[in-house]
Amino acid sequence: MTVKSVSGASAPLDAVARREALIGVGYGLAAFLFWGVAPIYFKLVAHVAPAEILAHRIAWSAVFLLLLIGLLRRWRGVVTALTSWRLFLPLLLSAAILSSNWFTYIVAVNSGQVLQASLGYYINPLVNVLLGMLFLKERLRPAQIAAVALAAIGVAVMIGAAGEVPLIALFLGFSFGFYGLIRKLVPVDAISGLSVEAVALTPFALGYIFWLGSAGSFGAVDLATDLLLVAAGLVTLLPLLWFNAAARRLKLSTVGILQYVAPTGQFLLAVLLFGEEFTPAHMVTFGCIWAGLALYTVDALRGSKERGQ
């Protein structure tokens, strides 16, 4: 079977599918590479208090999202979610979890703990597997059990060697896992859901910004700082749009593999650019996590092939 191209020539459907897949990979790489280098942005605003950065990130994300919703004329989904307690309450909870995840990430980057942040996002896929078993009654395959066990061993090694629990990594991995779990259960599309979350949090964000007044950084430091704080909305929105464009075109297994680009970028930045210490304990911990992810990825690819996806 063929389809007509614009020029009138016939093109095989599989060629169209390949082109769409390549476009999807491009969008996916753009999103995850952006997230991978995002610590550079937060380093540029490190002179601003993390809570104020978070407030501007929420407020400007809401502005840009509402502009996007207007351009796409997709108000119906937003209005439906805002006026239905069944939809709004879980989105309010997911918004609170997401904002705590953002805040922790900002603190991690600006306190020189990007390595821990990258560890958190490496373990997130395995956390998702665990949450699926606990809350969605999903059955784990042997390879998935082994992958989760390796991640647990890696965290245990860190605790034993460093004498401290990697709280930032665990919080980032689990908070984003719970955020994804809630969003999976709420029947709202990605853009509408994120818009509702931003709108729900914006009164708190604006209240904090106005409460800071002249004690805040916006309008009190320099123009560059003001522009960087406004850009927090775009830093949030652009990779999400690219991710959604990729997810529509790619298999879930492909998206799952691409997502490792982001924590890898953060890991490389932490060690090579920011000069964070990479100890033998880190080597063992990351080695266990990487081995677990390799098992998880191979199992996911085998499973999608068996399902014909």
Stockholm file with secondary structure:
# STOCKHOLM 1.0

chainA/1-309         MTVKSVSGASAPLDAVARREALIGVGYGLAAFLFWGVAPIYFKLVAHVAPAEILAHRIAWSAVFLLLLIGLLRRWRGVVTALTSWRLFLPLLLSAAILSSNWFTYIVAVNSGQVLQASLGYYINPLVNVLLGMLFLKERLRPAQIAAVALAAIGVAVMIGAAGEVPLIALFLGFSFGFYGLIRKLVPVDAISGLSVEAVALTPFALGYIFWLGSAGSFGAVDLATDLLLVAAGLVTLLPLLWFNAAARRLKLSTVGILQYVAPTGQFLLAVLLFGEEFTPAHMVTFGCIWAGLALYTVDALRGSKERGQ
#=GR chainA/1-309 SS CEEECTTSCEEEHHHHHHHHHHHHHHHHHHHHHHHHHHHHHHHHTTTSCHHHHHHHHHHHHHHHHHHHHHHHTCHHHHHHHHHCHHHHHHHHHHHHHHHHHHHHHHHHHHTTCHHHHHHHHHHHHHHHHHHHHHHSCCCCCHHHHHHHHHHHHHHHHHHHHHSSCCHHHHHHHHHHHHHHHHHHHSCCCHHHHHHHHHHHHHHHHHHHHHHHGGGSSTTTSCHHHHHHHHHHHHHHHHHHHHHHHHHHHSCHHHHHHHTTHHHHHHHHIIIIISCCCCCHHHHHHHHHHHHHHHHHHHHHHHHHHHHTC
#=GC SS_cons         CEEECTTSCEEEHHHHHHHHHHHHHHHHHHHHHHHHHHHHHHHHTTTSCHHHHHHHHHHHHHHHHHHHHHHHTCHHHHHHHHHCHHHHHHHHHHHHHHHHHHHHHHHHHHTTCHHHHHHHHHHHHHHHHHHHHHHSCCCCCHHHHHHHHHHHHHHHHHHHHHSSCCHHHHHHHHHHHHHHHHHHHSCCCHHHHHHHHHHHHHHHHHHHHHHHGGGSSTTTSCHHHHHHHHHHHHHHHHHHHHHHHHHHHSCHHHHHHHTTHHHHHHHHIIIIISCCCCCHHHHHHHHHHHHHHHHHHHHHHHHHHHHTC
//
